[in-house]
Amino acid sequence: PIWTTTGTNFSSVTYTNQEGKYTKIGNIVHVSLRLRSSASSGGSGNLLVGGLPFTVNDSAGSGGGSPSSYNINYDNSTINVATETRVNNNQFYLLSSSDGGSWANVDYGGIMGNGVSELRVSFDYITDS
């Protein structure tokens, strides 16, 4: 099945691609998605992606994967980027880490306001739906 992904925390986003595919076996959901925007404005807070097909039921927040991205700005000291799901929600967010540093949320400012930004990722998460 295919579902529509959404970037949150923006008052306006123009998408050129926002689709995801999923497979659910028992309480495990595997998702694969591509989210591409050509313009955005009015952002605030952390960069969140919503629209996961089922509500996350994993208090450890362990659902996530390693994304590929294009034209998403990360802090210059970033050496790793990962996704993490939000419990009791249908969203995930991006985390970045630096050498010897801790994980930090990637904020909305990473998305190019007047250019193409793209995020591709696949991961599994737990649901009770």
C-alpha positions in Angstrom: 0.0 0.0 0.0 1.0 3.6 -0.6 0.4 6.5 1.8 1.1 10.3 1.6 3.9 11.6 3.8 3.9 15.2 5.1 6.5 17.6 6.4 5.2 19.3 9.5 6.1 22.6 11.2 5.8 24.7 8.0 3.0 27.1 7.1 3.7 26.4 3.4 5.5 23.6 1.5 5.4 22.8 -2.2 6.0 19.1 -2.7 7.1 17.5 -6.0 7.0 14.0 -4.4 5.6 12.8 -1.1 4.9 9.1 -1.2 5.6 6.2 1.0 5.1 2.5 0.9 4.6 0.1 3.8 4.2 -3.5 4.8 2.7 -4.5 8.1 3.2 -7.9 9.6 1.8 -8.4 13.1 2.7 -5.3 15.1 5.8 -4.5 12.9 5.5 -1.9 10.2 8.2 -1.5 7.5 8.1 1.9 5.7 10.0 3.3 2.8 9.5 6.9 1.7 10.6 9.7 -0.5 9.8 13.3 0.4 10.9 16.0 -2.0 10.0 19.7 -1.7 10.7 22.6 -4.0 9.9 25.5 -1.7 9.0 26.1 1.9 8.3 29.0 4.3 7.1 29.8 7.7 8.9 27.0 9.5 9.5 26.6 13.3 10.8 24.0 15.7 12.3 20.6 14.8 12.0 19.0 11.3 9.2 16.5 11.6 7.8 14.1 9.0 4.2 12.9 9.6 1.7 10.6 8.0 3.1 7.3 9.1 0.4 4.7 8.3 0.0 3.5 11.9 0.5 5.1 15.3 3.9 4.3 16.8 3.8 2.3 20.0 7.4 2.1 21.0 8.4 4.1 24.2 12.1 3.5 23.5 11.8 5.4 20.2 13.8 2.8 18.5 12.0 2.9 15.2 14.2 4.6 12.7 16.9 4.3 10.1 19.7 6.1 8.3 18.3 8.6 5.7 19.7 9.8 2.5 19.2 13.5 1.9 19.8 16.1 -0.7 20.0 19.8 0.0 19.2 19.5 3.7 21.6 21.5 5.8 23.1 19.9 8.9 25.5 21.4 11.4 29.1 21.5 10.1 30.2 19.1 12.8 27.6 16.4 12.0 29.1 13.0 11.3 25.9 10.9 11.5 22.2 11.4 10.8 19.4 9.0 11.8 15.6 9.0 12.1 13.7 8.3 15.3 9.9 7.7 15.7 7.7 9.6 18.2 5.7 7.3 20.5 1.9 7.6 20.4 2.1 9.6 17.2 2.5 9.0 13.4 5.7 11.1 13.0 9.4 10.7 12.9 12.2 13.3 13.1 15.8 13.6 12.2 18.7 13.4 14.7 22.3 14.4 14.0 25.4 13.7 16.0 28.9 15.1 16.0 32.2 13.5 16.8 32.2 13.1 20.6 28.9 14.9 20.9 25.4 13.9 21.7 22.3 13.5 19.5 20.5 16.7 18.6 17.2 17.3 16.7 17.6 18.8 13.2 15.5 21.9 13.0 13.3 23.0 10.1 16.0 25.5 8.9 17.7 22.5 7.3 15.2 22.5 4.5 16.0 24.8 1.6 13.4 27.6 1.4 13.8 28.3 -2.3 15.4 25.1 -3.6 14.8 21.4 -3.9 15.3 19.4 -0.7 14.8 15.6 -0.6 14.7 12.9 2.1 14.7 9.2 1.5 14.5 6.6 4.2 13.4 3.1 5.1 12.8 1.7 8.6 10.7 -0.5 10.9 8.7 0.5 13.9 6.2 -1.1 16.3 2.5 -0.3 16.5 -0.5 -1.7 18.4 -2.9 -0.9 15.6 
